[in-house]
């Protein structure tokens, strides 16, 4: 398995977690919980930005099969 493949899996997992946090934020009436879920989604977005930039770097620097 390549580093790029691992990164793609991490990105997919982070996107799924972000979606779950946002769904939970929408479905709760507890404002404190809603705020926390939204903060967690925001934190995951920062992780996604890094992971995507790392994947882009590896793809452009090493091609499709960097390990």
C-alpha positions in Angstrom: 0.0 0.0 0.0 1.3 3.4 -0.9 1.5 6.5 1.2 -0.9 8.2 -1.2 -3.4 5.4 -0.8 -3.1 5.7 3.0 -3.6 9.5 2.7 -6.7 9.0 0.5 -8.2 6.7 3.2 -7.4 9.2 5.9 -9.1 11.9 3.9 -12.2 9.8 3.4 -12.4 9.0 7.1 -11.9 12.6 8.1 -14.6 13.7 5.6 -17.0 11.1 7.1 -16.3 12.3 10.6 -16.9 15.9 9.6 -20.2 14.9 8.1 -21.2 13.1 11.2 -20.3 16.0 13.5 -22.3 18.4 11.3 -25.3 16.0 11.3 -25.1 15.8 15.1 -24.9 19.5 15.4 -28.1 19.9 13.3 -30.0 17.2 15.2 -29.4 18.4 18.7 -31.3 21.1 20.5 -28.6 21.5 23.2 -26.7 24.6 22.2 -23.6 23.6 24.0 -23.4 20.3 22.2 -24.2 22.0 18.9 -21.4 24.4 19.4 -19.0 21.6 20.3 -19.9 19.5 17.2 -19.4 22.6 15.0 -16.0 23.2 16.6 -15.1 19.6 16.0 -16.1 19.9 12.3 -14.0 23.0 12.0 -11.0 21.2 13.5 -11.4 18.3 11.1 -11.5 20.8 8.2 -8.0 22.0 9.3 -6.9 18.4 9.2 -8.4 17.9 5.8 -6.6 20.9 4.4 -3.2 19.5 5.6 -4.0 16.0 4.4 -5.1 17.3 0.9 -2.0 19.5 0.6 0.3 16.6 1.6 -1.4 14.4 -1.0 -1.1 17.1 -3.7 2.6 17.5 -2.8 3.3 13.8 -3.0 1.4 13.5 -6.3 3.3 16.4 -7.9 6.7 15.5 -6.5 6.8 11.8 -6.7 4.1 10.7 -9.1 1.3 8.3 -8.6 3.2 5.5 -6.8 5.1 7.1 -4.0 5.6 4.7 -1.1 
